[in-house]
Amino acid sequence: MKRIGVLGGTFDPVHVGHLQLAQDAMAALGLDALRCIPAGQPPHRQAPQASAEQRLAMATRAFANCPRCTVDASEVLQTGPSWTIRTLARLKHHEPAASHVIILGADALLGLPSWHRWQELLDYAHIAVANRPESPLLPAQMPEPLRSFWADHYTDDLLQLQQQPAGCLVSFTIAPCTVSATQVRQAIAQGRPITGLVPETVENYIIQHHLYQQTAH
């Protein structure tokens, strides 16, 4: 069964931490491919500073040289909120024989109960949560109903991703990374360099289009 990672986000902007997360997930989870999917209208946060088209362009540049990684423009091109459940249904329709794996950071996991039809996500895919050694996941500290959701579906057997098309929660360890999109936006707004924080092609795009030069938020 082909395993396809699904890495969504606002990518405002995409940075080296996103690339590291994708590469670590590919290796740890044995993924055959990865889809990077920028949100067009993210429903869980304030509007991004860069437009959906600009964020798509930056993601396309960032992942251009990542083997087996492609950028999916579907959420940018569609109308209405970028609901993950709708994206998963579309992916499953087009790739019915594949096993899809949603890749989440710990912060995104904690916000999962606010997602549209969040408890149905495992009907369409597995969920893999990035576990940072410096701030490990502690299920006992999760709020309800997330703690029960975790207890009901978590497995430490990654072979389940091969044997089942959907339904499992797993975690995988990634290398420490301190880069965030907020940090990049603040650096630009304050006139500080961002070399090394984002891929060179993304840095060039940001400079060319004068992005994030207003007060960062």
N, C-alpha and C positions, 0 to 999 in steps of 0.2 A: 504494500500500500504506500503510495507516494505521500510524503509528509511535507506540507507547505506551511511555513511560518507566516503569520499575519502581524505586521508591525505598524500600528496606526499611531496617530498623534497630530498635533498641530504643526510641529516642526517650524517653529517661529523664532529663530531659524533652526534648521537642521545643523547639528554640530558633531564633533568627533565622538562624543559619548553615544550618540545614536548609532554610529557605525560600529563602535565597539560592542554595543548591545546586540546588534544584528549578527556580528561575527561570532560572539560568544554563544548566542542562541543556536546558530547553525551548527557549531561544533558540539555543544553539550547535548543537544536534542536530536542530533543526527538528521537534520532537515535536508530535504532534497532541493528545496528552493525557498525563497523568502519574498513576500510581497510587502513593500513599503507603501502605506496608504495614507497620504496627507488628508486630514479632515477638511471638508469644504466649509461647513458651518458647525464648528464644535459646540455641542449643546451644554457642556458642563463647565464652561469658563467664559470669561469676557472675550470679546472679539479680538482675534490676533491683530498685531500691528501691521504685518505684511498681508497683502491680499492672498486669496486662495491660489490664484494663478502664479503669484510670485513664490509662494511656499512650495508649490508643485515644481516650479522651475529649479528652485534650490535643491530640493530632494532629488530630482532627476540628475542634476550635476553631481551631487554627493555620492550617489549610489552607482554612478556610471561604470566604475571600475571594480565593483564588488561582484565576484563570481556568484552566479546563480541568484542574484538579487535583482528584482525589477521594481519599478515604481508604477503603482496602479492609480490612475487619475479618476476613477469612478466617483469618489465622494466629492471631488472638486467639480465634476461636470454635472452631477445630479442637483435637483432642487430640494430644498427642505433641509432639516437637521441631519448631521452625519451620524446616524445611529448604527452602531456596530452590528446589531442583530440583523439589520437590513443588508449590510455588506456581506455578512456571513451567509445569509440565504442566497445571495447572488453568486458568491464563490462556490457554494455547494451545488447550485444549479448548473454552473458551467464546468465544474470539476467534481462530478458525483463520486468518482472512484478514489478521490484523494482524502487524506486526513489533514484537516486544517488545525493549526496551533496558534492561538492568540498569545502574543508575547506582551507581558505587562511588567512595569516596574512596580515596586512596593507601594508607592504613592497611588498609582492608578488602581491597584488592587483594593486599597482601603476605600477608594471612592466608588467601587463597583456597585454598591446598592443604589446609587443615584442614577445608574445607567438605565436606559429604556429596555424593559423586559430582560433584565440582567440574568435572572435565574433560568432563562431559556438559552443562554449562550452555549451551555454545554450540550444542548441538543444538536448543535451544528459543529462544534469544535472542541478541542482540548484547550485548556488555559495553562500557560507556563509562566511562572512568576520569577523575575530576576532577583536573586538573593545576594545582597552585598555583605561580605564578611564583616565590614565595619559597622553594619546596622542590620543584623540578621532578623529574619521574619520570626515573630513570636505570636503564634496563633492564639495563645491564651489571652493576649492583649487586644485581639480584634473585637470590635463591637458586634453585637448581634444585629442582623441575622447572618453577617458574614462569617462569624466563627462557626456556626452550624453548617453553613454551606461548605466551608473548608473541611470540616471534620467528615462530612458526608462524601466528599469527592476526592480528597487528597490521596495520592499514592506516591511512594518514593521509588516505584518500579517504572523506570522510563520505557521499559519494553511495552508497557501498556499503550504507548503512543503508536506502536507498530501494530499491535494486535486489535485495537479498537478504533473505529473511525472518529469517535468523539466521546465526551463525558468525563474526562479525567482532569484533575488539578495536579500539577507537578511544580517543583521549583528547581532552579539551576543556579549555580554560582557564577558570578561575573567578577572581573577585576575591578578594583576601586577606581572611581572616576569622579572628579569634582566639577566637571564642566556642566553648566546648565544653560538653557536658552535665556533665562533671566540674566545670568551673568554676562552673556554675549551682548544682549541688548543694552545693558547698563554700561558696558565698556565702550560701545559705539557712541552712546549718548554723551558720555564723558570724554570722548576724544581719545580713548586709549586703544592700543592695537589689539586685534583679535587673532593675529597669526598664531596658529597652533590650536586655537579653540574650535575652528571650523575648517573644513577642507578648503584648499586654496581656490578651487573653482567657485565655492560658495562665497568666500571672502571677496573675490573679484566681482561677483554678481551683486553683492551688497553694496560695494563701492560704486559700481556702475549705476545702480538704481537709487543711490542715496537713501538706503533703508535704515530705519531705527535711529535716525539722528535727532528725533524729538525726545523729550523726557521719557525715559524707560519706565514701564510699570508692569 
